[in-house]
Amino acid sequence: MITEVQERGFDRKIECSDWRFSAAVVGMVRYFEFHHIRYEIDKDTLWYDSETIGSEADEKYYEFAEDWYREELHHTKVEEYLKKAELTEQEGKELQAKLSANTVMKKIFKDIKYSPEKKEEILERIQQNRQEIVKETYKMMLSGYRKYANPNLMRSEAGSICRLVGYSVDKGRKTRTISYNFDASNFNGKDAMEFDFIPFAFSKGFESIFINNNFTLESLIKTNDIISEEIYSKYGREESRDIRELLFLTLQKGLPFLDYDVEVIFRDRDEEYYKTLMVRKEAVQVFQRLENLEKDREEEKKSYQIFNRPCRLENGNYLPVMKIVCEHINNKLFLDNLIDELLKDGEHRNKNRPESNKWGNTHSNVIYQLIKVNQMIYQGGKEMDNPKMKAAYAAADEVIKSIRGEFLKGGMSKKDAEEKAALKLRSYRQKLISCLVFKNYDRFIEIALQLSSYTQVSMSFLYYLAENFVENKNVAYAFVNHLENYRMIKEGDTADEK
């Protein structure tokens, strides 16, 4: 909400009544800081002078836009090239292409072909036409103003229809149809020039994110500063990133002080509206716990980024693992069905295509990470119950060692012994997976006890399953997924037997 005032030496204030005003606050503060313009904030209000953001401040507005989008503007790239003492042939071609990259550049440089002798003339034209170049480029570029708002309304005074994408409509033709009960007086199209600062609040790139953490303005600004820094340090100018990965990164890195539900706003340049997601407190805790998992990089499979990689099923389809994981975390839905599907599909795929991965489940690494995430969802984001999981992993290791040892003592070659051990492990693994998929939990315990008897390995984790299998299902998943002959999977392993 924006109010005209005469307080604290300012004539206007803005409060975060919805995400649009929150985003405007973040963008305006960044703009004020850049130009060293005086402003004040308290817990939930930003105080400022209207003349610092109105039409009389256009020059400052475009100066900030140039700085904010510097890496995406054509003329700034031209300036970078011309700072060099000498350009390669390829750089010369790229510079010439920039001189005609869009309508305004063509207009200003239509009669110039780059050569070293033209350097000063090109720089002079940029300087003389800088504001026009920035204005027209920023207004129409795909990741600039048009991504967030109607470019025809940029820097205009507040109108009767909101300038933001998805809020801006043809009032004469559509207002009645988008209003409640076809009554145009019910239409809420609040607009403000302050909304021109919203593009500076989102993370940069074709797909962008804004966290409406407006419990206080200080936390709002701090959160989105952290997000921008983390996303840029991770991706730089890379454009081919998935917006769900942005959510992962955002909730891990940007919300260390959150203890409540939070609204997340997404903006994708290929869609005609903003997306809003309410992330629950419990989901935030799970995402934050994933940050600790990410620090454990002894093995590649321990990184959550494995969710972003293509996960191809036997039927040729690809599972959007990252999307499924994000949705399940936010909605407190267990990942059991996804883990079951990958366990079953991985075993079936190996049976039909043994050359692809002869000895283990083809989805083992992603399942390993899914189990950890699933356990956190089970426990509402709390610390994982490590003793149970460790007991399952330790039992699987002992079973593998026992079965390998049995065949190695049989007098056959090491290669044949390892293959026999791997086949025996797969046989038990497939039986156990079938029990999990069909929820035959008593049969799972029965088969595990048979395996314990066969290998003479104590399986203490079975006590937890016997007490409450459903509650401790991730322990069963961990045991089954770990039950692989890793020495055979690792090509070229020639380690001596202990």
Secondary structure, DSSP 8 states (H G I E B T S, - for coil): -EEEEEETTEEEEEE-SSHHHHHHHHHHHHHHHHHT---EE-SSEEEE-GGGTSGGGHHHHHHHHHHHTGGG-HHHHHHHHHTSSS--HHHHHHHHHHTTSSHHHHHHHTT----GGGHHHHHHHHHHTHHHHHHHHHHHSTTSHHHHB-GGGTT----SS--BTTT---HHHHTTTTSGGG-GGG------GGGGGGGGTS-SSSEEEEEE-TTSHHHHHHHHHHHHHHHHHHHTT-----HHHHHHHHHHHS-TT--S-EEEEEEETTSSS-EEEEE-HHHHHHHHHHHHHHT--SSGGGSGGGGGS-EE-TTS-EE-HHHHHHHHHHTT---HHHHHHHHHHHHHHHHH-TTT-SSS-TTHHHHHHHHHHHHHHHTTT----HHHHHHHHHHHHHHHHHHHHHHHTTTS-HHHHHHHHHHHHHHHHHHHHHHHHTT-HHHHHHHHHHHHHHHT---TTHHHHHH-TTTTHHHHHHHHHH-S-HHHHSTT------
